[in-house]
Amino acid sequence: MHDKFLFTIRTPEEEIASKEVESVYVSTSTGDLMLLPDHASFSGVVSFSPVVLKDGEHEETYVAKRGVLFFSNTKNTGVLLAGQCDAKETLDYEKRKEDLDLIQENIY
């Protein structure tokens, strides 16, 4: 059994992150998910979600929009292919307000 796994976040423009982590938290269309090493193989749709990469005490938070999440048990690797993904500290909050308005329009 492994204590870490490789997780990569990619957008059409660039690779946002690729690192060994202990866990990843993400929200998919089927619910919230915590990926851990040796997780069962999985694929899911990410509409709009925080993505939290954790390695010991170190934690990085991203915000992903329109993506697909994959985890391979045989390779012990995960990847998030996102239309857009930004590190939390670089977020443009006015743009996120527009995203929230769009989400609310689609829900109601």
N, CA, C and O atoms as CSV, one atom per row, in Angstrom:
chain,resi,resn,atom,element,x,y,z
A,1,MET,N,N,0.840,-1.181,0.000
A,1,MET,CA,C,0.000,0.000,0.000
A,1,MET,C,C,0.888,1.248,0.000
A,1,MET,O,O,1.897,1.312,0.703
A,2,HIS,N,N,0.492,2.226,-0.797
A,2,HIS,CA,C,1.253,3.470,-0.922
A,2,HIS,C,C,0.780,4.499,0.100
A,2,HIS,O,O,-0.349,4.423,0.586
A,3,ASP,N,N,1.647,5.466,0.426
A,3,ASP,CA,C,1.229,6.541,1.309
A,3,ASP,C,C,1.032,7.852,0.554
A,3,ASP,O,O,0.589,8.840,1.140
A,4,LYS,N,N,1.364,7.874,-0.765
A,4,LYS,CA,C,1.141,9.051,-1.612
A,4,LYS,C,C,0.777,8.596,-3.023
A,4,LYS,O,O,0.921,7.426,-3.376
A,5,PHE,N,N,0.301,9.560,-3.820
A,5,PHE,CA,C,0.036,9.275,-5.230
A,5,PHE,C,C,0.289,10.538,-6.040
A,5,PHE,O,O,0.271,11.645,-5.503
A,6,LEU,N,N,0.523,10.365,-7.329
A,6,LEU,CA,C,0.761,11.494,-8.228
A,6,LEU,C,C,-0.579,12.054,-8.676
A,6,LEU,O,O,-1.439,11.314,-9.153
A,7,PHE,N,N,-0.759,13.370,-8.521
A,7,PHE,CA,C,-1.978,14.026,-8.975
A,7,PHE,C,C,-1.596,15.202,-9.856
A,7,PHE,O,O,-0.722,15.995,-9.506
A,8,THR,N,N,-2.264,15.311,-11.009
A,8,THR,CA,C,-1.975,16.360,-11.989
A,8,THR,C,C,-3.245,17.118,-12.316
A,8,THR,O,O,-4.312,16.524,-12.476
A,9,ILE,N,N,-3.125,18.441,-12.416
A,9,ILE,CA,C,-4.223,19.301,-12.877
A,9,ILE,C,C,-3.757,19.958,-14.166
A,9,ILE,O,O,-2.719,20.619,-14.200
A,10,ARG,N,N,-4.543,19.769,-15.236
A,10,ARG,CA,C,-4.225,20.361,-16.542
A,10,ARG,C,C,-5.408,21.154,-17.068
A,10,ARG,O,O,-6.563,20.777,-16.867
A,11,THR,N,N,-5.112,22.254,-17.742
A,11,THR,CA,C,-6.108,23.000,-18.508
A,11,THR,C,C,-5.650,22.957,-19.961
A,11,THR,O,O,-4.549,22.481,-20.237
A,12,PRO,N,N,-6.466,23.444,-20.901
A,12,PRO,CA,C,-6.007,23.461,-22.298
A,12,PRO,C,C,-4.736,24.295,-22.496
A,12,PRO,O,O,-3.967,24.052,-23.426
A,13,GLU,N,N,-4.524,25.275,-21.618
A,13,GLU,CA,C,-3.380,26.174,-21.765
A,13,GLU,C,C,-2.109,25.686,-21.085
A,13,GLU,O,O,-1.010,25.924,-21.586
A,14,GLU,N,N,-2.249,24.991,-19.927
A,14,GLU,CA,C,-1.044,24.677,-19.168
A,14,GLU,C,C,-1.274,23.585,-18.124
A,14,GLU,O,O,-2.408,23.222,-17.811
A,15,GLU,N,N,-0.170,23.080,-17.605
A,15,GLU,CA,C,-0.221,22.182,-16.468
A,15,GLU,C,C,-0.190,23.050,-15.214
A,15,GLU,O,O,0.772,23.785,-14.990
A,16,ILE,N,N,-1.227,22.969,-14.406
A,16,ILE,CA,C,-1.357,23.803,-13.214
A,16,ILE,C,C,-0.560,23.218,-12.058
A,16,ILE,O,O,0.113,23.957,-11.340
A,17,ALA,N,N,-0.625,21.911,-11.868
A,17,ALA,CA,C,0.087,21.245,-10.778
A,17,ALA,C,C,0.323,19.787,-11.157
A,17,ALA,O,O,-0.476,19.179,-11.869
A,18,SER,N,N,1.421,19.247,-10.676
A,18,SER,CA,C,1.701,17.822,-10.819
A,18,SER,C,C,2.635,17.460,-9.677
A,18,SER,O,O,3.815,17.811,-9.691
A,19,LYS,N,N,2.094,16.746,-8.677
A,19,LYS,CA,C,2.887,16.460,-7.487
A,19,LYS,C,C,2.386,15.248,-6.741
A,19,LYS,O,O,1.247,14.814,-6.910
A,20,GLU,N,N,3.255,14.714,-5.917
A,20,GLU,CA,C,2.905,13.617,-5.027
A,20,GLU,C,C,2.129,14.198,-3.853
A,20,GLU,O,O,2.584,15.149,-3.217
A,21,VAL,N,N,0.958,13.631,-3.564
A,21,VAL,CA,C,0.118,14.116,-2.474
A,21,VAL,C,C,-0.407,12.937,-1.656
A,21,VAL,O,O,-0.382,11.788,-2.098
A,22,GLU,N,N,-0.881,13.255,-0.451
A,22,GLU,CA,C,-1.501,12.243,0.406
A,22,GLU,C,C,-2.996,12.147,0.171
A,22,GLU,O,O,-3.588,11.082,0.346
A,23,SER,N,N,-3.623,13.278,-0.235
A,23,SER,CA,C,-5.058,13.263,-0.490
A,23,SER,C,C,-5.444,14.428,-1.388
A,23,SER,O,O,-4.738,15.432,-1.483
A,24,VAL,N,N,-6.598,14.261,-2.048
A,24,VAL,CA,C,-7.190,15.321,-2.870
A,24,VAL,C,C,-8.672,15.356,-2.560
A,24,VAL,O,O,-9.347,14.327,-2.594
A,25,TYR,N,N,-9.185,16.559,-2.253
A,25,TYR,CA,C,-10.617,16.759,-2.057
A,25,TYR,C,C,-11.144,17.469,-3.292
A,25,TYR,O,O,-10.543,18.434,-3.764
A,26,VAL,N,N,-12.268,16.992,-3.817
A,26,VAL,CA,C,-12.907,17.621,-4.976
A,26,VAL,C,C,-14.395,17.282,-4.956
A,26,VAL,O,O,-14.802,16.246,-4.429
A,27,SER,N,N,-15.186,18.154,-5.528
A,27,SER,CA,C,-16.631,17.944,-5.629
A,27,SER,C,C,-16.965,17.548,-7.062
A,27,SER,O,O,-16.613,18.259,-8.004
A,28,THR,N,N,-17.643,16.421,-7.228
A,28,THR,CA,C,-18.038,15.963,-8.560
A,28,THR,C,C,-19.557,16.026,-8.686
A,28,THR,O,O,-20.258,16.359,-7.730
A,29,SER,N,N,-20.048,15.705,-9.864
A,29,SER,CA,C,-21.491,15.724,-10.093
A,29,SER,C,C,-22.211,14.671,-9.255
A,29,SER,O,O,-23.421,14.769,-9.049
A,30,THR,N,N,-21.482,13.665,-8.771
A,30,THR,CA,C,-22.103,12.631,-7.934
A,30,THR,C,C,-21.862,12.867,-6.446
A,30,THR,O,O,-22.326,12.084,-5.617
A,31,GLY,N,N,-21.143,13.933,-6.094
A,31,GLY,CA,C,-20.925,14.264,-4.693
A,31,GLY,C,C,-19.479,14.599,-4.387
A,31,GLY,O,O,-18.615,14.544,-5.262
A,32,ASP,N,N,-19.226,14.948,-3.125
A,32,ASP,CA,C,-17.878,15.272,-2.673
A,32,ASP,C,C,-17.043,14.005,-2.604
A,32,ASP,O,O,-17.556,12.922,-2.319
A,33,LEU,N,N,-15.758,14.151,-2.867
A,33,LEU,CA,C,-14.887,12.986,-2.955
A,33,LEU,C,C,-13.528,13.306,-2.351
A,33,LEU,O,O,-12.977,14.385,-2.568
A,34,MET,N,N,-12.996,12.360,-1.595
A,34,MET,CA,C,-11.632,12.446,-1.078
A,34,MET,C,C,-10.852,11.296,-1.704
A,34,MET,O,O,-11.105,10.128,-1.408
A,35,LEU,N,N,-9.902,11.638,-2.571
A,35,LEU,CA,C,-9.043,10.629,-3.180
A,35,LEU,C,C,-7.859,10.372,-2.257
A,35,LEU,O,O,-7.223,11.307,-1.773
A,36,LEU,N,N,-7.573,9.111,-2.021
A,36,LEU,CA,C,-6.446,8.694,-1.194
A,36,LEU,C,C,-5.595,7.717,-2.001
A,36,LEU,O,O,-6.064,7.196,-3.012
A,37,PRO,N,N,-4.355,7.454,-1.582
A,37,PRO,CA,C,-3.537,6.486,-2.311
A,37,PRO,C,C,-4.266,5.147,-2.462
A,37,PRO,O,O,-4.961,4.695,-1.552
A,38,ASP,N,N,-4.093,4.538,-3.608
A,38,ASP,CA,C,-4.693,3.239,-3.926
A,38,ASP,C,C,-6.223,3.268,-3.958
A,38,ASP,O,O,-6.871,2.238,-3.772
A,39,HIS,N,N,-6.791,4.439,-4.193
A,39,HIS,CA,C,-8.246,4.584,-4.330
A,39,HIS,C,C,-8.718,3.694,-5.481
A,39,HIS,O,O,-7.947,3.400,-6.394
A,40,ALA,N,N,-9.940,3.280,-5.443
A,40,ALA,CA,C,-10.516,2.525,-6.561
A,40,ALA,C,C,-10.492,3.394,-7.813
A,40,ALA,O,O,-10.629,4.614,-7.723
A,41,SER,N,N,-10.320,2.784,-8.966
A,41,SER,CA,C,-10.352,3.539,-10.217
A,41,SER,C,C,-11.670,4.280,-10.310
A,41,SER,O,O,-12.717,3.761,-9.923
A,42,PHE,N,N,-11.609,5.504,-10.828
A,42,PHE,CA,C,-12.759,6.402,-10.765
A,42,PHE,C,C,-12.685,7.396,-11.909
A,42,PHE,O,O,-11.599,7.769,-12.352
A,43,SER,N,N,-13.848,7.820,-12.383
A,43,SER,CA,C,-13.938,8.971,-13.279
A,43,SER,C,C,-15.197,9.734,-12.908
A,43,SER,O,O,-16.203,9.139,-12.522
A,44,GLY,N,N,-15.137,11.057,-13.028
A,44,GLY,CA,C,-16.287,11.877,-12.667
A,44,GLY,C,C,-16.214,13.241,-13.327
A,44,GLY,O,O,-15.174,13.641,-13.850
A,45,VAL,N,N,-17.327,13.943,-13.295
A,45,VAL,CA,C,-17.450,15.267,-13.892
A,45,VAL,C,C,-17.372,16.318,-12.794
A,45,VAL,O,O,-18.015,16.193,-11.751
A,46,VAL,N,N,-16.580,17.350,-13.039
A,46,VAL,CA,C,-16.450,18.472,-12.111
A,46,VAL,C,C,-17.044,19.698,-12.795
A,46,VAL,O,O,-16.548,20.135,-13.834
A,47,SER,N,N,-18.107,20.253,-12.214
A,47,SER,CA,C,-18.705,21.460,-12.787
A,47,SER,C,C,-17.994,22.704,-12.284
A,47,SER,O,O,-17.483,23.501,-13.071
A,48,PHE,N,N,-17.965,22.863,-10.979
A,48,PHE,CA,C,-17.337,24.018,-10.331
A,48,PHE,C,C,-16.984,23.557,-8.928
A,48,PHE,O,O,-17.881,23.240,-8.148
A,49,SER,N,N,-15.697,23.510,-8.584
A,49,SER,CA,C,-15.316,22.905,-7.314
A,49,SER,C,C,-13.984,23.415,-6.792
A,49,SER,O,O,-13.076,23.717,-7.567
A,50,PRO,N,N,-13.873,23.510,-5.463
A,50,PRO,CA,C,-12.533,23.656,-4.908
A,50,PRO,C,C,-11.804,22.323,-5.079
A,50,PRO,O,O,-12.424,21.259,-5.051
A,51,VAL,N,N,-10.509,22.390,-5.253
A,51,VAL,CA,C,-9.676,21.196,-5.346
A,51,VAL,C,C,-8.559,21.399,-4.330
A,51,VAL,O,O,-7.729,22.295,-4.480
A,52,VAL,N,N,-8.543,20.566,-3.303
A,52,VAL,CA,C,-7.571,20.731,-2.220
A,52,VAL,C,C,-6.570,19.581,-2.266
A,52,VAL,O,O,-6.925,18.418,-2.072
A,53,LEU,N,N,-5.302,19.935,-2.528
A,53,LEU,CA,C,-4.216,18.964,-2.538
A,53,LEU,C,C,-3.535,19.034,-1.185
A,53,LEU,O,O,-3.136,20.111,-0.742
A,54,LYS,N,N,-3.399,17.888,-0.522
A,54,LYS,CA,C,-2.817,17.883,0.817
A,54,LYS,C,C,-1.650,16.913,0.875
A,54,LYS,O,O,-1.736,15.773,0.417
A,55,ASP,N,N,-0.552,17.399,1.453
A,55,ASP,CA,C,0.630,16.576,1.672
A,55,ASP,C,C,1.173,16.931,3.052
A,55,ASP,O,O,1.840,17.951,3.225
A,56,GLY,N,N,0.883,16.091,4.013
A,56,GLY,CA,C,1.267,16.393,5.396
A,56,GLY,C,C,0.550,17.645,5.868
A,56,GLY,O,O,-0.673,17.743,5.765
A,57,GLU,N,N,1.297,18.585,6.378
A,57,GLU,CA,C,0.716,19.855,6.843
A,57,GLU,C,C,0.535,20.851,5.702
A,57,GLU,O,O,-0.160,21.855,5.859
A,58,HIS,N,N,1.160,20.578,4.549
A,58,HIS,CA,C,1.076,21.502,3.410
A,58,HIS,C,C,-0.224,21.266,2.633
A,58,HIS,O,O,-0.567,20.130,2.306
A,59,GLU,N,N,-0.934,22.352,2.346
A,59,GLU,CA,C,-2.212,22.269,1.636
A,59,GLU,C,C,-2.264,23.346,0.558
A,59,GLU,O,O,-1.938,24.503,0.823
A,60,GLU,N,N,-2.671,22.977,-0.652
A,60,GLU,CA,C,-2.852,23.924,-1.755
A,60,GLU,C,C,-4.296,23.833,-2.221
A,60,GLU,O,O,-4.831,22.737,-2.391
A,61,THR,N,N,-4.925,24.984,-2.428
A,61,THR,CA,C,-6.319,25.013,-2.876
A,61,THR,C,C,-6.418,25.690,-4.232
A,61,THR,O,O,-5.851,26.757,-4.465
A,62,TYR,N,N,-7.157,25.033,-5.118
A,62,TYR,CA,C,-7.427,25.539,-6.459
A,62,TYR,C,C,-8.939,25.597,-6.638
A,62,TYR,O,O,-9.686,24.996,-5.865
A,63,VAL,N,N,-9.380,26.315,-7.650
A,63,VAL,CA,C,-10.796,26.323,-8.012
A,63,VAL,C,C,-10.890,25.894,-9.475
A,63,VAL,O,O,-10.344,26.545,-10.366
A,64,ALA,N,N,-11.594,24.782,-9.703
A,64,ALA,CA,C,-11.703,24.209,-11.045
A,64,ALA,C,C,-13.108,24.425,-11.591
A,64,ALA,O,O,-14.097,24.423,-10.859
A,65,LYS,N,N,-13.156,24.609,-12.897
A,65,LYS,CA,C,-14.428,24.839,-13.584
A,65,LYS,C,C,-14.453,23.974,-14.841
A,65,LYS,O,O,-13.505,23.970,-15.626
A,66,ARG,N,N,-15.558,23.240,-15.019
A,66,ARG,CA,C,-15.771,22.395,-16.192
A,66,ARG,C,C,-14.612,21.429,-16.423
A,66,ARG,O,O,-13.693,21.712,-17.192
A,67,GLY,N,N,-14.674,20.296,-15.751
A,67,GLY,CA,C,-13.583,19.347,-15.904
A,67,GLY,C,C,-14.002,17.901,-15.773
A,67,GLY,O,O,-15.154,17.586,-15.476
A,68,VAL,N,N,-13.038,17.034,-16.001
A,68,VAL,CA,C,-13.224,15.599,-15.857
A,68,VAL,C,C,-12.091,15.092,-14.964
A,68,VAL,O,O,-10.924,15.435,-15.155
A,69,LEU,N,N,-12.466,14.271,-13.989
A,69,LEU,CA,C,-11.523,13.734,-13.020
A,69,LEU,C,C,-11.344,12.236,-13.256
A,69,LEU,O,O,-12.318,11.505,-13.436
A,70,PHE,N,N,-10.099,11.794,-13.254
A,70,PHE,CA,C,-9.795,10.370,-13.424
A,70,PHE,C,C,-8.842,9.926,-12.318
A,70,PHE,O,O,-7.963,10.682,-11.905
A,71,PHE,N,N,-9.024,8.689,-11.840
A,71,PHE,CA,C,-8.048,8.076,-10.948
A,71,PHE,C,C,-7.822,6.650,-11.422
A,71,PHE,O,O,-8.774,5.900,-11.639
A,72,SER,N,N,-6.556,6.280,-11.581
A,72,SER,CA,C,-6.194,4.924,-11.999
A,72,SER,C,C,-5.612,4.186,-10.802
A,72,SER,O,O,-4.568,4.567,-10.272
A,73,ASN,N,N,-6.296,3.131,-10.383
A,73,ASN,CA,C,-5.821,2.338,-9.259
A,73,ASN,C,C,-4.545,1.587,-9.620
A,73,ASN,O,O,-3.653,1.454,-8.782
A,74,THR,N,N,-4.444,1.097,-10.842
A,74,THR,CA,C,-3.268,0.316,-11.235
A,74,THR,C,C,-2.008,1.178,-11.303
A,74,THR,O,O,-0.908,0.688,-11.045
A,75,LYS,N,N,-2.162,2.456,-11.648
A,75,LYS,CA,C,-1.010,3.360,-11.723
A,75,LYS,C,C,-0.872,4.227,-10.469
A,75,LYS,O,O,0.150,4.886,-10.279
A,76,ASN,N,N,-1.898,4.227,-9.615
A,76,ASN,CA,C,-1.935,5.070,-8.410
A,76,ASN,C,C,-1.704,6.535,-8.777
A,76,ASN,O,O,-0.894,7.226,-8.159
A,77,THR,N,N,-2.441,6.995,-9.807
A,77,THR,CA,C,-2.327,8.375,-10.265
A,77,THR,C,C,-3.715,8.955,-10.509
A,77,THR,O,O,-4.656,8.239,-10.850
A,78,GLY,N,N,-3.816,10.260,-10.328
A,78,GLY,CA,C,-5.057,10.965,-10.616
A,78,GLY,C,C,-4.774,12.145,-11.513
A,78,GLY,O,O,-3.675,12.701,-11.500
A,79,VAL,N,N,-5.771,12.528,-12.295
A,79,VAL,CA,C,-5.636,13.699,-13.157
A,79,VAL,C,C,-6.980,14.410,-13.240
A,79,VAL,O,O,-8.034,13.782,-13.338
A,80,LEU,N,N,-6.912,15.720,-13.199
A,80,LEU,CA,C,-8.084,16.558,-13.423
A,80,LEU,C,C,-7.822,17.363,-14.681
A,80,LEU,O,O,-6.899,18.177,-14.722
A,81,LEU,N,N,-8.630,17.138,-15.708
A,81,LEU,CA,C,-8.568,17.908,-16.946
A,81,LEU,C,C,-9.668,18.948,-16.850
A,81,LEU,O,O,-10.849,18.616,-16.953
A,82,ALA,N,N,-9.292,20.208,-16.652
A,82,ALA,CA,C,-10.269,21.257,-16.398
A,82,ALA,C,C,-10.250,22.309,-17.499
A,82,ALA,O,O,-9.202,22.620,-18.066
A,83,GLY,N,N,-11.420,22.845,-17.787
A,83,GLY,CA,C,-11.502,23.950,-18.733
A,83,GLY,C,C,-10.818,25.182,-18.185
A,83,GLY,O,O,-10.223,25.961,-18.928
A,84,GLN,N,N,-10.909,25.351,-16.872
A,84,GLN,CA,C,-10.271,26.476,-16.192
A,84,GLN,C,C,-9.938,26.042,-14.772
A,84,GLN,O,O,-10.727,25.351,-14.128
A,85,CYS,N,N,-8.786,26.443,-14.290
A,85,CYS,CA,C,-8.399,26.125,-12.913
A,85,CYS,C,C,-7.399,27.171,-12.449
A,85,CYS,O,O,-6.410,27.444,-13.130
A,86,ASP,N,N,-7.664,27.756,-11.284
A,86,ASP,CA,C,-6.807,28.798,-10.739
A,86,ASP,C,C,-6.452,28.489,-9.295
A,86,ASP,O,O,-7.265,27.939,-8.551
A,87,ALA,N,N,-5.236,28.843,-8.899
A,87,ALA,CA,C,-4.861,28.751,-7.498
A,87,ALA,C,C,-5.708,29.750,-6.710
A,87,ALA,O,O,-5.975,30.854,-7.184
A,88,LYS,N,N,-6.119,29.365,-5.529
A,88,LYS,CA,C,-7.007,30.202,-4.716
A,88,LYS,C,C,-6.452,31.615,-4.541
A,88,LYS,O,O,-7.203,32.586,-4.626
A,89,GLU,N,N,-5.157,31.738,-4.301
A,89,GLU,CA,C,-4.581,33.062,-4.043
A,89,GLU,C,C,-4.522,33.960,-5.274
A,89,GLU,O,O,-4.276,35.160,-5.145
A,90,THR,N,N,-4.745,33.399,-6.474
A,90,THR,CA,C,-4.712,34.220,-7.691
A,90,THR,C,C,-6.101,34.500,-8.254
A,90,THR,O,O,-6.230,35.060,-9.343
A,91,LEU,N,N,-7.138,34.112,-7.518
A,91,LEU,CA,C,-8.498,34.251,-8.039
A,91,LEU,C,C,-8.904,35.706,-8.243
A,91,LEU,O,O,-8.587,36.582,-7.437
A,92,ASP,N,N,-9.603,35.933,-9.328
A,92,ASP,CA,C,-10.231,37.221,-9.601
A,92,ASP,C,C,-11.654,37.106,-9.063
A,92,ASP,O,O,-12.503,36.480,-9.697
A,93,TYR,N,N,-11.925,37.704,-7.898
A,93,TYR,CA,C,-13.204,37.502,-7.229
A,93,TYR,C,C,-14.378,38.108,-7.992
A,93,TYR,O,O,-15.507,37.636,-7.854
A,94,GLU,N,N,-14.138,39.133,-8.787
A,94,GLU,CA,C,-15.222,39.689,-9.612
A,94,GLU,C,C,-15.639,38.669,-10.675
A,94,GLU,O,O,-16.827,38.509,-10.957
A,95,LYS,N,N,-14.657,37.984,-11.261
A,95,LYS,CA,C,-14.947,36.937,-12.249
A,95,LYS,C,C,-15.684,35.779,-11.581
A,95,LYS,O,O,-16.612,35.223,-12.169
A,96,ARG,N,N,-15.290,35.405,-10.365
A,96,ARG,CA,C,-15.975,34.322,-9.649
A,96,ARG,C,C,-17.424,34.708,-9.334
A,96,ARG,O,O,-18.297,33.840,-9.316
A,97,LYS,N,N,-17.693,35.998,-9.085
A,97,LYS,CA,C,-19.065,36.445,-8.861
A,97,LYS,C,C,-19.893,36.212,-10.121
A,97,LYS,O,O,-21.055,35.815,-10.032
A,98,GLU,N,N,-19.308,36.455,-11.291
A,98,GLU,CA,C,-19.999,36.168,-12.546
A,98,GLU,C,C,-20.289,34.675,-12.674
A,98,GLU,O,O,-21.362,34.289,-13.140
A,99,ASP,N,N,-19.341,33.836,-12.263
A,99,ASP,CA,C,-19.546,32.380,-12.292
A,99,ASP,C,C,-20.698,31.992,-11.370
A,99,ASP,O,O,-21.540,31.172,-11.737
A,100,LEU,N,N,-20.736,32.580,-10.174
A,100,LEU,CA,C,-21.798,32.290,-9.216
A,100,LEU,C,C,-23.156,32.693,-9.793
A,100,LEU,O,O,-24.130,31.953,-9.658
A,101,ASP,N,N,-23.225,33.845,-10.427
A,101,ASP,CA,C,-24.473,34.279,-11.060
A,101,ASP,C,C,-24.918,33.279,-12.125
A,101,ASP,O,O,-26.102,32.960,-12.228
A,102,LEU,N,N,-23.964,32.787,-12.915
A,102,LEU,CA,C,-24.270,31.799,-13.951
A,102,LEU,C,C,-24.784,30.502,-13.326
A,102,LEU,O,O,-25.755,29.924,-13.815
A,103,ILE,N,N,-24.149,30.044,-12.258
A,103,ILE,CA,C,-24.586,28.829,-11.569
A,103,ILE,C,C,-26.010,29.006,-11.027
A,103,ILE,O,O,-26.855,28.126,-11.187
A,104,GLN,N,N,-26.263,30.133,-10.395
A,104,GLN,CA,C,-27.595,30.383,-9.837
A,104,GLN,C,C,-28.662,30.446,-10.921
A,104,GLN,O,O,-29.779,29.975,-10.711
A,105,GLU,N,N,-28.339,31.015,-12.067
A,105,GLU,CA,C,-29.291,31.068,-13.184
A,105,GLU,C,C,-29.647,29.656,-13.659
A,105,GLU,O,O,-30.803,29.379,-13.979
A,106,ASN,N,N,-28.657,28.773,-13.702
A,106,ASN,CA,C,-28.891,27.411,-14.169
A,106,ASN,C,C,-29.607,26.548,-13.160
A,106,ASN,O,O,-30.252,25.569,-13.535
A,107,ILE,N,N,-29.510,26.886,-11.890
A,107,ILE,CA,C,-30.207,26.105,-10.849
A,107,ILE,C,C,-31.666,26.503,-10.780
A,107,ILE,O,O,-32.528,25.642,-10.609
A,108,TYR,N,N,-31.957,27.752,-10.906
A,108,TYR,CA,C,-33.332,28.217,-10.746
A,108,TYR,C,C,-33.931,28.431,-12.067
A,108,TYR,O,O,-35.094,28.825,-12.161
